[in-house]
Every structure is written in C-alpha cells, then in structure tokens.
Amino acid sequence: MLDRSIAPKIHKIEHANFAKADTTYLSNGFPLHQLIAGEQGVIKLELIVNAGIYQEASKQASFFSVNMLHEGSAKYSAEEVSRLFDFYAAEFEASVGIDYSTISLTCLTKDFQHILPVFFDVVMHPLFDEEELEHLKEKQINQLHLSLEKSSFVANNLFKQLIFPNDRFSELLTEEEIRGVSRQDCIDYHVENILNNFQIVMAGKYSSDEIHLVKRAFESIGEYKGDDKSRIDSFGTDFTPNSIHRSKEKSIQSVLKIGKPIFTKNHPDFFKLSLLNVVLGGYFGSRLMKNIREEKGLTYGIHSTLVPMIRGGYFMISAEVSSEASELALQEVYNEIERLRNELIPEFELELVRNYMLGQFLSSVHNPFALIEKFKAVYLYGMDYSYYDNFLHALNDTTPEELRDVAKKYLAPDQMGEVVVGP
C-alpha cells in the first residue's frame, strides 16, 4: 500500500522522452511531417509556407494574401466557407512570419473528410475578392490607428527600430501602405510564394484514412518548389546602443524597453543565457519582480525575455511604471544586471529556477499540438530533437560561475538600447 507520508524521490530529467514527428515525402516531393498522439479525436493540418514578409514584392502583400484565403474560392463563396467551417466546428487560422507563414485547419477527425476539400480549395484557388479585400484593409487601418494610441505599441516599434535599424523587420506600417495593397499584389504573392511552396504537417489522433486523404489532395498539384534556405540572411549588424525618450500625450504611465540584439537558439551560449534570463526577469519570482514590483512598488509587472528568430534574435526587458518613477526603475534594472555580472547566483535560487524551467518544459509537451510545435521549433532552425536533450543537460549542469561569465559577456549595460514612451 502506498505510504503517503513519504514524499516521492526527486530525480533529474536528463532526456526528452516524448512523442516525436516522422517525416516522409509525397510522390511530388512535398514533405509530410506526421505526429499521431492524444486521446481526443481531433486533427490539425498545417501548411508551413516557405515564405514570409521578407519575400513580398509589395509591402503587406504577404499578410493580405494569406489572410484573404478563406474569403472565398473557385468553388466556395466566403459565406459558404464560413458556413461549412461553422457547421463542422472547424477552425481556419493563418499567420505571416518573417521567413515562414502558416495556414492551418483544425477539426474533429471524423469530419476531416468533409472539410478538407474546402480547406484545399481556399488555399489553392482563392478568389481575392475586391470587396472583401477592401473590408479587410479598413479593418487593418482601424486596428493600426487604435494601436498607435497605445504607448506599449509605440515603444515596441521604437525598440525594434533601435536594435534592428534599416531592416524590414523593424519598419513601421503606415495607412498608405495598407491602402496601396491591390488584388493583383495578393495574386502575385500567392502564385510566387504559396502555391507548391509549403510543407505539410499533421498532428492529432488520426489514421491511415486521413493520411490517404491528404496525399490524394496534395499529390494532384504538381511538384514541390523546395525550401531554399539561402533566402534567409542574418539580421543587420548596425545596432548602436542609444536611448530614445518619446513623449506620448494622454499616457498614464511610461513604457520602458531595454535590450539588445542577440544570437538565435543554435548558438552554444543560448541555453545559459536563457537560464540567466529567467533568473533576471523570466518568471514571477525573478529578481526584477522582487526588486521593482515587490520591494519598491514601481510597477505591477516587469519581465525580461529572449526572442530567438531564424535570422537572429533579441533580449528585452519590459515594464510600465509611473512617469515620475521611470528613472528609478531604469537604475534598478541596471543594478540587477550588474549584480548578475559581479556576483554568483546562490545555489538555492538557481535550483528554484531550474525546477521552474523544467516544469515549464514538461507542461509544454502535454498534447499533440504542443508536441508538433516542439518539432517545428527545431526543424525550421535546421536542428533536430537532440536540441531538447542538450537543453536539459545545460539546465542541470550550468554553474553559477558560468552564468556570471555569460552575464559579463552579453549583458553589459553600456551595450543596451533603451526606449521610454510616456507622458
């Protein structure tokens, strides 16, 4: 009989033992990444388009081309698409990234055979209706105007412009650019960058029947173009540490952004810097939260984050404080950074952060859709699943001395950019 008065033994997790995706190829060359897992009869079909904003000839062509897909096709009107997706409780999602975009269908496995033809037709034969395009443009313009009233949106854009100057990633969208998008721009982007230029991902609980349906549909469209990795360059190296202070009328608080460009996740120091980031501001018990929120009461929340992208990445600290507390908050941020650069992190604090990060990792592999995200997070970066074993090893074995060295190397305050937007 189980003795509940005795706590279970604690042991390290050293290997990433979870369900992994398998990759095969259709007869016309399209990669098919499959992961069968889960108890619920749900399936997600995702197309990873080998193109994003960097591949568009006209600004915003990628966004409107991808987001107009479900607004009617050769066989189905926009109303019919909406009605059929609602009837089968299916979900259509589309997003545009820097170098990749995604188009996905999620539905009950039993309904997959009924909704797949609709999904296939809107992806392969969209109408790009002029009236629907104008509606979407007006919606985006209204959203832009609302966003520009928010200090957090302005600060985020200024921060990107500061750390990635003269780069497409940091360019601020304008109303004129949105209005300038034409139906032909959408058609051209679709033909050049979407048609026959995607990888197929299947995740969920399904059988060979659903695999056969996917193969029958996508083997009928000609040869796969292939993912030319040479199109992906690194971000520019024009960053110069600087401070930008921007006045924003009617703002109640000031938004603070501090950070710098950083490497991406395939760098040998990425795991150590990730661990250091969590100690500094990556969870509720972090040093920044304890100092600036709990002890000094300057903000409801402050956090730091690493944002790895395929072309590079950045480190950023964010907070909102009262305008009179801005200078004090900034100084305390730099004080905490200097502590990491000059003092060893106590072992009890490091063990707490290790356990937190391990818990976050384990909770991120709990269902088939989360598991396929783990696959994409390494596959698109040209890595494999050994990345996660390496992460666990670094989490378990990194020493306080190594973390201090990483802080000295990458977190020098005089190498940080700074943005303040507020009253």
N, C-alpha and C positions, 0 to 999 in steps of 0.2 A: 504493500500500500504506500502511496506517495506521502512522504512526510513534508507537509507544507511549512513546517517551522524551519526547515533548512533551505537557505537560498540556493538557487541553481548556480553551478560553476560558471564563471565568466571566462571566455576564451576569445582569442583573436580570430578574426576572419581574414584569411590570407589569400583566398581565391574567390573569384567572381563566378559562383555557380548558379547560373540562371539560364533559362531557355534562350537559345541563340538563333538568329536568322540563317537560312540557307539561300544561296544564290544559284540560280540556273539561268538559262537563256532561251528565249523563244526562237523559232526557226528563222526569223528575220533579224535576229541579233539583239532584241530588246532584253535588257537584264530584268529578271523577275526575282525579287527578294521576298522570301516567304517565311512567316513565323506562325506556327499553329500552336495556340496556347489558350488557356482560360476555360471557364466553366459555362459562361453565358454564350448563347447562340448569336453572337454579334460579329460582324466582319467590317474591316476598314480596308478600302482600296485607295491607295495614294499614288499619284504620279509625281515624281520628282523631276521637274523640268530643269534641264541643264542650262539655264539662263536666268538672269535677274535684271536689276536696274542698270548694271554696267553694260549690258548687251543691247540696250534700247537705242535706236537711232534718234528718236524724238522723246523728250522728257515726258514722263508719266505714261508712255505707251505701254510699258510692262504692266503697270497697275491696272489700267483700264482694260487692256486686252484680257488679262486673267480674270478680273472681276466682272467682266461682261459675259463670260462664257455661259452662265446659267440664265441669261436673259433672252433665251430663245435660240433655236437651232433650225436646221433644214427641215426636220420632221416635227419639232415641237415648238409651240409658241411659248412665250415667257409665262403665260397663265397656265398652260399645260404642264410645263416643267415644275412650277410651284405647286400645282395641284397634286401631281404624281409624287413628288417628294413628301408632301404633307400626308398623302394617303398611306404611304408606306413608312411613315415616321422616319424618313431617311434624312441625312444631313449632308449638304454640299458645303465645302469650305475651300477657300482659295487664298493664298498669300504670296507676296512677292518679296524676295530677299535680295541680297547684294549680288550673289552669283548663282543662286538656285531659287526656284519657286516651287510651290506645292499646290496640287489640286486633288481634293480627296472626296470620297464617298463613304459614309458610314451608315450601316443599316442592319436590320436583323438578317441573319444568314438565310433564313427561309424565304426572304423577299429579294435576295440578291439577284436572282434570275430575272425578276420583273423590272428592277430599277437600273440594272447595269446598262441595258440598251439606251436608256435616256441619258445616263451619265456619259456614255461613249459618244453619243451624237452631239451633246453640247460641247464636249471637248474637241471633237474632230471637225464639226461643221457648224460653228456658231454663226449667228446672223449679224451680230454687232449692229443692232437696230439703232438708227439715228435718234429716235425719240427716247429710247431707254438710255442711250449714251448721254444725252443732254440732262436727263434726270439725275444720273449718277454724278455728272460733273457739278451740277448745282449742289448736290448733297456734299460733295467733297469741298466745294468752295465755302459752304456754310460751316463745315467742320473746321476748315482752316481758320476762318475768322474767329470761331469760338476758341480754338487752341491758342491763337495769338494773344488772347486776353489773359491767358494763364502764365504766370511767372515761371512755373516749372517747365512749360513747353519752350518758352523763350530761352531760359537758362540751358536747357538740354541742347538746343540748336547752337547756341553760342559756344558751348563746351565742345561740341563736335567740330565746329569751325576752328576752334583754338588748337585742338590736338591733331586734327587732320586737315590742315589748310590746303586749299586748292585741290580738293579731292571730291569726286562725285558723291561720296558717302555723306559729306557734311554740307552739301548745297541746300539752301533753304528753298522750299517750294513756294511758288507765287501763284496768285489768282490768274495772271495772264497765261502762265504755262498750262494750267488746268483747262482754261477756256480754249487754248490752242490745240488741244488734242482732237484729232479728227477720226472719223470711222476708218479712213484708209490707214492711219497710223496703227490702229488696232489690228487691222487685217494684215498689214506688213509684219508686225511683231509676231503675230500668230503663225504666219507662214514661215518666217525665218527662224523663230526661236522655240516654238511649241510643237508644231507638227513633227512627228517622228524624232523628237528630241527629248524624250523623257524616259526615266527608269520606273519600273512598276514595283510597287510594294503591296503585299497582302499580309494582314495581321488579324488575329482573332481565332474563333473556333469555326473551322470550315473543313471541307473535304475535297476529294479529287473532283467532285462535280463543279465546285466553284472555280477551281484551277482551270478546268476544261473550258468553262465559260469565258474566262479571261483570255486564255490562249486563242480561242476561236475568234474573239473580237479583235484582239490586237495583232494577231498574225495576218490580218487581212489588209494592213495599211502600208505595206512597203517596208523598206529596210531602215533599221535604226541608224541615226546620224552619228551617234557616239559622243562621249563627253570629252571634249578637248580641254584638258587641264591647262594648256598653255594660255588660255584666255584669262586665267586668274593670276594677276600680278600681286605684289605686296603693296600695302598702303605706302604713300609717300613718306619721306623722312624729313619733312620741312618743319617739324614741330620746334617751336621756340617757347620756353617757359615764359608765361606772361600772365598778367591779371587784367580781367575785364570786369568793370563795375557798370551796370546798366540800370538806369532809373526806370521804374515801372509805376505809372500813376495808378492810384486806387488799390495798390497792393497792400495787404495787411501785414504780410511777413516777407522776409528776404529769403531767396533760394540760394543755397551755397552749392557749388560744384568744385571739387578739387581732384586733379588726376593727371594722367599722362598716357601716351601710347605704350603698349606693352606687347609682348610676343603672344603667339597663339598657343593652343594646347599641346602641340607636338614638341614644344621646347623642353629641354631637360630640367629646367627650374620651375616649370609650370605648377607641378604638384606642391612644391614647397611654398611657392608664392600664394597658392590657393589656401593652404593651411594658415599661412601668416595673415591673409586677408580676413579669414573667419575670426581669428583672434582679435584683429583690429576692429572690424565692424560688420562681420558677416552673419551674426545671429543676435538674438535678443540680449544675451548675457555678455556681449562683446565689450571691449574697453571703451569704445566711443559711446556706447549706450550708457554704461555705468558712469562715465565722467560727465558727459554733456547733457544727458537726459536725467539720470537719477540723482547725481550729486549736485549739479548746478542748475537743473531745471530750465535749460535754454531751449529745449525742443521736445516734441512728442516722439520724434524718431530720427535717428541718424544711422546710416549704413554705408558700408563700402562693398564694392563688387568688382569682380574681374569679368570682362566681357570678351571671350575668345571668339574670333571670327576666322574664316579661312584665310583671308588676306593679312590678318594681324589681330590686334585686339587693343583693349584699353582698360586701365584701372581708374575707378571713380569713387569718390566719397560724396554723398548727397545728404542734405539736411535742409529743413525750413526752420528759421528762427525769427524772433522779433528783430526789427531793423536795428534797434539800439544794442542788441546782443551779437551782432554779426562779427565784429572784430574779436570779441572774447571767444566766440565759438571757433573762429578760424585759428586763433592762437592755441586753443586747447586741442584742436585736431593735430596741429603740428607738434605739440608737446607729446601727444600719444605716439606719433610716428617716431619721434626722437627716442622715446623710451624703448621702442622695438629695436631701434638701431644701436642702442648702447647698453641695454640690459638683457639678461637672459629671461625667457619666459619660464615661470615656475612650473615644475613638472605636473602639479595637481591641475593647474589651469590648462596646460597642454593636453592632459589626459581627458579633461572635460570636453575640449574642442574636438579631440579625436572621436570621442563617443558620439558627439553631436553629428559630425560629418558622416560617420559610419551609419548612424540611424537615418540620416537623410538619404544616403545611398541605398540602403536596404528598402526604404519606403518608395524609392523611385523605380523599383523593378517588380511591382505588385500586380500588374495586369498586362495583357498582350500589347496594348497600345503604348504603354510606357516602355515595354521591352523593345519594341521596334524603334522607339526614339533613341534608346541606348545604341542600337545598331547604327542608325543614321549619324549619331554624334561622333562615331569613329570612322565610319565608311567614307563619308563626304570629306573627311580630312586626310584621306589616304592612309588610315591606320586600321588596326584590327582589334579584336577583343582583348588582346594582351594588355591594351591600354588600362583596362579596369583592374587587372592583377597588379600592374605597376602602380596604379593609384593606391591600392590597398597596402602595398609594400611601403610606399612613401609615407602614407598616413601612419603606419605602425612604427616606422624606423627613423623618421626625421628627428633630429635632436635640437634642443634649444640653441646650441651653438650654430648649427646650420641655418636655423631661422634668423638668427641675428645677422649672419653673414648675408643672407638674401635681402634682408631689410636694408643693410648698408649699401648693397649693390643696386637695388632697384627703387628704393623709397626715399631718396634724398629730397628733402623739402624744396631745395633750390632748383630741382628738375620737374617740379609740379606746375601745372597750369591752374588758374583759379578764376572762377566766374561767380559774381554776386549780382543777383537781379532782385530789386525790391524798391520800396518807397524811398 
